[in-house]
Each structure stands twice: as C-alpha cells, then as structure tokens.
Amino acid sequence: MTGRDARHWADYNDAQAGRAVRELCGEVIALAGPGEGRTAIDLGCGAGVETRALLHAGWRVHAIDSAPGTPERVLATVTDHAEDLAATLGGGRLTIEVADLATLDRLPPAGLVYSGYSLQYLAPDDFARLWPLIRESLRPGAWLAVTLLGDRDEWAGTPGETFLAEPAVRGLVDGLDLHRLTEEDADGPAFGGTKHWHVFHVIARAPG
Ligand SMILES: C[S@@+](CC[C@H](N)C(=O)[O-])C[C@H]1O[C@@H](n2cnc3c(N)ncnc32)[C@H](O)[C@@H]1O
C-alpha cells in the first residue's frame, strides 16, 4: 500500500458503498454476457460495489484489496439484499483476499479481470511486475476492463505511484482486441475535493 494509510482507505471505501456501479464495469459485464460460473477478478475491490455487480451477473468473483477490513466491508455490500447471501456465499461464488497487489505471484485463470481506480497505487516496478500476471490470467476470450491514470493527472508524480502516457497504455494491451480506450482529461470530483483527472478507460479482450 502507498502513502495513503489504512484509515484513508477505510474512510474512502465506507463512503463508496451506496454509489452506482462504475460505468466501465457495467459495460464489460454487458459485453461479456452472463458469467455462468466463470471467474472474474476484481483488483483493488474497495467496498465491493463492482464485486456485487459481477456476482449479480453470474460470475464467480475473486476480490482482492490490501485494506484491512475488506472482507467485512465487501460482505456488507454484497449481502445488502437477503437473496444475495444464499446466492453468493452459499454458492461459494465469492472469495475475498486481503493482499498487497505488489506481492502477488499469480492470479487465478479468469474470464474477466476488472480493476477500477486502484492500479495507480502501485509503484512503477510493482505495476510492471503485476501486469504480466494480469495478462497471464486472461483465458482465451477473456475480458479486461481497467482504469489507468495518465501522466497529466493532477496526482502524477506522486512517489510510489504509476501514471502512464497513452503509448504505454496501448503497449499494455498489445495483442488483445481493443474494444475501448477512452481518455478523460478534465477537472472533476474526487474524494476530498475537485482535481484534474487524466484517466484511461480500457476494455480489451484476449483472442481465442
Ligand atoms: C480509489 S480505491 C478504488 C476502489 C474500488 N475499485 C472503486 O472503484 O471504488 C483504491 C483501492 O485500492 C486499494 N489499494 C491501494 N493500494 C493497493 C495495493 N498495493 N494492493 C491492493 N489494494 C490496494 C485500496 O485499499 C482501495 O480500496
């Protein structure tokens, strides 16, 4: 985890529980079709809002976040509705791992990998180590949906974090079928005030 401490993420994630599913995640869920028991990974799952959406769409979800309290927070989100409890926990479709993404050695084979607003918190070396694990986890035909922060973001240059120029983002998805690469480069709301956002919203699909 970076300079933002456990309290910061606890406060952030507690404030997220009631929001709508992020558009990028909704889009990839629609593109990928019903999960039908396929495995999705939610990297930096936070409060679990997207984890819950994936479960609703029929995916088996492996949710990972380094923040202490993540299991309790995600379970509170996904069991918000009584029927979810039986469908997800009873069906064994949800696993939650408290781990620093920088320390992972592998990810399970997946039909969908989603990561929203989390990968920038890895130091460049750690990001460079994780990305091949993400690529290796993609089964043939698997979907990848990630937000990556760009080099014009107001936070660019924060030590220990990763901000990318567009050619680097394109390089990361080389060999995948690119379905969406949109760039947000504007002021907008953030947790704690307005800031300049430079964000790449990426959806790509493994061939096969
Ligand atoms: C901005 S939040 C995004 C959470 C969620 N995906 C969302 O869209 O609301 C960033 C999340 O990344 C997690 N995080 C930050 N650094 C991490 C790391 N090195 N390993 C795992 N999770 C990390 C934080 O705990 C936090 O939940």
The ligand as an SDF file (V2000), in Angstrom:
LIG
                    3D

 27 29  0  0  0  0  0  0  0  0999 V2000
   -9.6370    4.5020   -5.1320 C   0  0  0  0  0  0  0  0  0  0  0  0
   -9.9490    2.9710   -4.3540 S   0  0  0  0  0  0  0  0  0  0  0  0
  -10.8790    2.1090   -5.6140 C   0  0  0  0  0  0  0  0  0  0  0  0
  -11.7490    1.0430   -5.0220 C   0  0  0  0  0  0  0  0  0  0  0  0
  -12.8150    0.4830   -5.9650 C   0  0  0  0  0  0  0  0  0  0  0  0
  -12.2260   -0.2920   -7.0340 N   0  0  0  0  0  0  0  0  0  0  0  0
  -13.6350    1.6200   -6.5070 C   0  0  0  0  0  0  0  0  0  0  0  0
  -13.6770    1.8140   -7.7180 O   0  0  0  0  0  0  0  0  0  0  0  0
  -14.2570    2.3150   -5.6850 O   0  0  0  0  0  0  0  0  0  0  0  0
   -8.3800    2.1740   -4.3930 C   0  0  0  0  0  0  0  0  0  0  0  0
   -8.4090    0.8250   -3.7020 C   0  0  0  0  0  0  0  0  0  0  0  0
   -7.1470    0.2140   -3.9460 O   0  0  0  0  0  0  0  0  0  0  0  0
   -6.7140   -0.3980   -2.7610 C   0  0  0  0  0  0  0  0  0  0  0  0
   -5.2520   -0.4780   -2.8360 N   0  0  0  0  0  0  0  0  0  0  0  0
   -4.3590    0.5360   -2.8560 C   0  0  0  0  0  0  0  0  0  0  0  0
   -3.1150    0.0590   -2.9650 N   0  0  0  0  0  0  0  0  0  0  0  0
   -3.2370   -1.2920   -3.0310 C   0  0  0  0  0  0  0  0  0  0  0  0
   -2.2960   -2.3530   -3.1440 C   0  0  0  0  0  0  0  0  0  0  0  0
   -0.9840   -2.1250   -3.2310 N   0  0  0  0  0  0  0  0  0  0  0  0
   -2.7550   -3.6240   -3.1510 N   0  0  0  0  0  0  0  0  0  0  0  0
   -4.0910   -3.8750   -3.0600 C   0  0  0  0  0  0  0  0  0  0  0  0
   -5.0190   -2.9160   -2.9620 N   0  0  0  0  0  0  0  0  0  0  0  0
   -4.5900   -1.6330   -2.9480 C   0  0  0  0  0  0  0  0  0  0  0  0
   -7.2180    0.4870   -1.6330 C   0  0  0  0  0  0  0  0  0  0  0  0
   -7.3020   -0.2200   -0.4290 O   0  0  0  0  0  0  0  0  0  0  0  0
   -8.5670    0.9100   -2.1940 C   0  0  0  0  0  0  0  0  0  0  0  0
   -9.6010    0.0340   -1.7820 O   0  0  0  0  0  0  0  0  0  0  0  0
  1  2  1  0
  2  3  1  0
  2 10  1  0
  3  4  1  0
  4  5  1  0
  5  6  1  0
  5  7  1  0
  7  8  2  0
  7  9  1  0
 10 11  1  0
 11 12  1  0
 11 26  1  0
 12 13  1  0
 13 14  1  0
 13 24  1  0
 14 15  1  0
 14 23  1  0
 15 16  2  0
 16 17  1  0
 17 18  1  0
 17 23  2  0
 18 19  1  0
 18 20  2  0
 20 21  1  0
 21 22  2  0
 22 23  1  0
 24 25  1  0
 24 26  1  0
 26 27  1  0
M  CHG  2   2   1   9  -1
M  END
$$$$
